[in-house]
């Protein structure tokens, strides 16, 4: 999240708290704390979305790596190499 939005919410909240404590506004505390509550909810949702994307990306990477391993193993078998990568034809 952009630091500007976080700073804006914090400063706005400080202004609202000061106004409430000095008696300038007659709002309930829920409205006074609303900027921080909203930014916390937005941050939590963004964090969950990012975690989900990372998990999906890790899964895709694992599948791609397994596909590459399978391709290499199939190529070795087609050439007649054993699991260690040595040619079975080269041994006596």
C-alpha positions as CSV (number, residue, x, y, z in Angstrom):
1,X,0.0,0.0,0.0
2,X,1.2,3.5,-0.8
3,X,2.8,5.3,2.2
4,X,0.9,8.4,1.3
5,X,-2.4,6.8,2.1
6,X,-1.2,5.4,5.3
7,X,0.3,8.8,6.4
8,X,-2.9,10.5,5.3
9,X,-5.1,8.2,7.5
10,X,-2.8,8.6,10.5
11,X,-2.8,12.4,10.3
12,X,-6.5,12.5,9.7
13,X,-7.0,10.3,12.7
14,X,-4.8,12.5,14.9
15,X,-6.8,15.6,13.8
16,X,-10.1,13.8,14.6
17,X,-8.8,12.6,18.0
18,X,-7.6,16.1,18.9
19,X,-10.9,17.6,17.8
20,X,-12.8,15.1,19.9
21,X,-10.7,15.6,23.0
22,X,-10.9,19.4,22.7
23,X,-14.7,19.2,22.3
24,X,-14.7,20.6,18.7
25,X,-16.7,17.7,17.4
26,X,-19.5,15.7,19.0
27,X,-18.9,12.5,17.1
28,X,-18.9,9.0,18.5
29,X,-15.4,7.4,19.0
30,X,-16.2,4.9,16.2
31,X,-16.3,7.8,13.6
32,X,-13.2,9.4,15.1
33,X,-11.2,6.2,14.7
34,X,-12.7,5.4,11.3
35,X,-9.7,6.4,9.2
36,X,-7.5,3.8,11.1
37,X,-10.1,1.2,11.0
38,X,-10.7,1.6,7.3
39,X,-6.9,1.5,6.5
40,X,-6.5,-1.6,8.7
41,X,-9.3,-3.4,6.9
42,X,-7.9,-2.4,3.5
43,X,-4.4,-3.6,4.6
44,X,-5.7,-6.9,5.9
45,X,-7.6,-7.6,2.6
46,X,-4.5,-6.6,0.5
47,X,-2.3,-8.9,2.6
48,X,-4.7,-11.8,2.2
49,X,-4.8,-11.3,-1.5
50,X,-1.0,-11.1,-1.8
51,X,-0.6,-14.3,0.3
52,X,-3.1,-16.1,-2.0
53,X,-1.1,-15.0,-5.1
54,X,2.2,-16.1,-3.5
55,X,0.7,-19.6,-2.7
56,X,-0.7,-19.9,-6.2
57,X,2.7,-18.9,-7.7
58,X,4.6,-21.4,-5.5
59,X,2.2,-24.1,-6.7
60,X,2.8,-23.1,-10.3
61,X,6.6,-23.1,-9.8
62,X,6.5,-26.5,-8.2
63,X,4.4,-27.9,-11.1
64,X,6.8,-26.4,-13.6
65,X,9.8,-27.8,-11.9
66,X,8.3,-31.3,-11.7
67,X,7.5,-31.1,-15.5
68,X,11.1,-30.2,-16.2
69,X,12.3,-33.1,-14.0
70,X,10.0,-35.5,-15.9
71,X,11.2,-34.2,-19.2
72,X,14.8,-34.7,-18.2
73,X,14.1,-38.2,-16.9
74,X,12.3,-39.1,-20.1
75,X,15.2,-37.8,-22.2
76,X,17.7,-39.8,-20.2
77,X,15.6,-43.0,-20.5
78,X,15.4,-42.4,-24.3
79,X,19.1,-42.1,-24.5
80,X,19.7,-45.2,-22.3
81,X,21.2,-43.4,-19.3
82,X,20.7,-44.6,-15.7
83,X,19.5,-42.4,-12.9
84,X,23.0,-41.1,-12.1
85,X,23.2,-39.7,-15.6
86,X,25.9,-42.2,-16.8
87,X,25.4,-43.9,-20.1
88,X,24.5,-47.6,-19.6
89,X,26.2,-48.4,-22.9
90,X,29.5,-46.9,-21.8
91,X,30.0,-49.3,-18.9
92,X,31.5,-52.8,-19.4
